[in-house]
């Protein structure tokens, strides 16, 4: 798994690199101290996952993530930052990040997050999930969602959506519902299209605003 480290603090990059040393699964192919340097590195190297800080000079992580997803849509970006406020989380998710982890995470959680986004799922640390859910619940009373549903969800789509909200992985959803991973992906695409959501948080917001599940 080829990884690019993007952080303006060498100490952080060195710490992450030390996590990966001796582990044959992960290979650090490059480092960058800001977004522009990251883009140049990606132009010259094949990368699977980018670990992206947010606050950096010259080009920050949000702008860099937008550029990456525009030029390399299949490339996975995992935010690794100290910023735990809803605004930064929302902006990174909107930019196309597949996950959001705080720098106080353990080595085990960081590797789990990398593995998860590499395999096509999303990963958010528990603190990040709590911030997002609290904000969604707070906004729920105002019913300000701009999501529009062109057609109702099928029962199967509702089942998939409920498991997504419960943070099941694609493999776990497939096993739970006795369907293939490809079918899970198809249901996810249909859910995003029908609800107008851009990411998992948007699907959660849709479920809350439409009172689909009693525990939301």
FENCORRA-V745380 format. One record per backbone hydrogen bond with DSSP energy under -0.5 kcal/mol. NH is the residue of the N-H (numbers start at 0). CO is the residue of the C=O. If there is no record, write none. Layout:
nh=NH co=CO
nh=NH co=CO
This chain:
nh=2 co=0
nh=2 co=26
nh=3 co=48
nh=4 co=29
nh=5 co=3
nh=5 co=50
nh=6 co=4
nh=6 co=31
nh=9 co=7
nh=12 co=8
nh=13 co=9
nh=14 co=10
nh=15 co=11
nh=16 co=12
nh=17 co=13
nh=18 co=14
nh=19 co=15
nh=20 co=16
nh=22 co=19
nh=23 co=21
nh=25 co=22
nh=26 co=0
nh=28 co=2
nh=28 co=26
nh=29 co=2
nh=31 co=4
nh=34 co=58
nh=37 co=33
nh=38 co=34
nh=39 co=35
nh=40 co=36
nh=41 co=37
nh=42 co=38
nh=43 co=39
nh=43 co=40
nh=44 co=40
nh=46 co=44
nh=47 co=1
nh=48 co=1
nh=49 co=75
nh=50 co=3
nh=50 co=48
nh=51 co=49
nh=51 co=77
nh=52 co=5
nh=52 co=50
nh=55 co=53
nh=58 co=56
nh=60 co=53
nh=63 co=59
nh=64 co=60
nh=65 co=61
nh=66 co=62
nh=67 co=63
nh=68 co=64
nh=69 co=65
nh=70 co=66
nh=71 co=67
nh=74 co=71
nh=75 co=47
nh=77 co=49
nh=78 co=76
nh=78 co=98
nh=79 co=51
nh=80 co=100
nh=83 co=81
nh=88 co=84
nh=89 co=85
nh=90 co=86
nh=91 co=87
nh=92 co=88
nh=93 co=89
nh=94 co=90
nh=95 co=91
nh=95 co=92
nh=96 co=91
nh=97 co=76
nh=98 co=76
nh=99 co=122
nh=100 co=78
nh=102 co=80
nh=104 co=101
nh=109 co=105
nh=110 co=106
nh=111 co=107
nh=112 co=108
nh=113 co=109
nh=114 co=110
nh=115 co=111
nh=116 co=112
nh=117 co=113
nh=118 co=114
nh=119 co=116
nh=120 co=115
nh=122 co=97
nh=124 co=99
nh=128 co=124
nh=129 co=125
nh=130 co=126
nh=131 co=127
nh=132 co=128
nh=133 co=129
nh=134 co=130
nh=135 co=131
nh=136 co=132
nh=137 co=133
nh=138 co=134
nh=139 co=135
nh=140 co=136
nh=140 co=137
nh=141 co=138
nh=142 co=138
nh=142 co=139
nh=143 co=138
nh=149 co=147
nh=149 co=193
nh=157 co=153
nh=158 co=154
nh=159 co=155
nh=160 co=156
nh=161 co=157
nh=162 co=158
nh=163 co=159
nh=164 co=160
nh=165 co=161
nh=166 co=163
nh=167 co=162
nh=172 co=168
nh=173 co=169
nh=174 co=170
nh=175 co=171
nh=176 co=172
nh=177 co=173
nh=178 co=173
nh=183 co=179
nh=184 co=180
nh=185 co=181
nh=186 co=182
nh=187 co=183
nh=188 co=184
nh=189 co=185
nh=190 co=186
nh=191 co=187
nh=192 co=188
nh=193 co=189
nh=194 co=190
nh=195 co=191
nh=202 co=198
nh=203 co=199
nh=204 co=200
nh=205 co=201
nh=206 co=202
nh=207 co=203
nh=208 co=204
nh=209 co=205
nh=210 co=207
nh=211 co=206
nh=215 co=212
